[in-house]
């Protein structure tokens, strides 16, 4: 597997836990789609992010700030 994808997955899981979310695809899909203004992501897509099998496109790496804290994963 690609190390970059694995590292992204680890950072994503750590960021979710730090914000009080369970690192589950259903949680990430729901929360991401609530905040992202572009085309929504699928459950299968975010599952691959969490497993380190793929990475989101650049436009999805930073979601538009909805709260005060904008975090890059």
C-alpha positions as a printed NumPy array, in Angstrom:
array([[  0.   ,   0.   ,   0.   ],
       [  0.978,   3.587,  -0.528],
       [  2.549,   5.084,   2.612],
       [  0.928,   8.455,   1.914],
       [ -2.519,   6.874,   1.998],
       [ -1.758,   5.041,   5.245],
       [ -0.416,   8.203,   6.861],
       [ -3.49 ,  10.14 ,   5.754],
       [ -5.714,   7.441,   7.228],
       [ -3.877,   7.582,  10.547],
       [ -4.141,  11.392,  10.69 ],
       [ -7.827,  11.25 ,   9.764],
       [ -8.609,   8.718,  12.492],
       [ -6.624,  10.719,  15.056],
       [ -8.419,  13.936,  14.056],
       [-11.824,  12.287,  14.34 ],
       [-11.   ,  10.931,  17.802],
       [ -9.621,  14.307,  18.91 ],
       [-12.935,  15.921,  17.954],
       [-14.919,  13.266,  19.837],
       [-16.106,  11.274,  16.812],
       [-15.921,   7.514,  16.419],
       [-13.626,   6.715,  13.475],
       [-16.362,   4.986,  11.475],
       [-17.249,   5.436,   7.829],
       [-20.899,   6.218,   8.577],
       [-19.923,   8.962,  11.02 ],
       [-17.375,  10.493,   8.658],
       [-19.753,  10.359,   5.685],
       [-22.53 ,  12.115,   7.613],
       [-20.331,  14.798,   9.181],
       [-18.366,  15.474,   5.998],
       [-21.462,  15.806,   3.823],
       [-23.041,  18.212,   6.328],
       [-20.084,  20.574,   5.905],
       [-18.881,  20.121,   2.329],
       [-20.598,  22.248,  -0.296],
       [-19.483,  20.2  ,  -3.319],
       [-20.553,  16.764,  -4.474],
       [-21.239,  14.531,  -1.489],
       [-18.983,  11.617,  -0.627],
       [-20.142,   8.003,  -0.451],
       [-19.934,   5.575,   2.417],
       [-17.65 ,   3.353,   0.334],
       [-15.373,   6.298,  -0.468],
       [-14.847,   7.399,   3.116],
       [-14.389,   3.769,   4.178],
       [-11.425,   3.609,   1.788],
       [-10.019,   6.803,   3.33 ],
       [-10.209,   5.274,   6.811],
       [ -8.617,   1.998,   5.664],
       [ -5.769,   3.757,   3.858],
       [ -6.857,   2.437,   0.457],
       [ -7.432,   5.852,  -1.128],
       [ -7.276,   9.56 ,  -0.446],
       [ -9.817,  12.264,  -1.165],
       [ -9.272,  14.683,  -4.008],
       [ -7.584,  17.979,  -3.127],
       [-10.855,  19.888,  -3.008],
       [-12.021,  17.612,  -0.181],
       [ -8.895,  17.73 ,   1.971],
       [ -9.961,  20.931,   3.769],
       [-13.676,  21.453,   4.265],
       [-15.03 ,  24.997,   4.293],
       [-14.873,  26.349,   7.857],
       [-18.191,  25.882,   9.608],
       [-16.807,  26.45 ,  13.097],
       [-14.012,  28.596,  14.497],
       [-11.473,  25.765,  14.255],
       [-10.445,  24.871,  10.735],
       [ -8.329,  21.745,  10.764],
       [ -6.311,  20.292,   7.917],
       [ -6.119,  16.523,   8.035]])
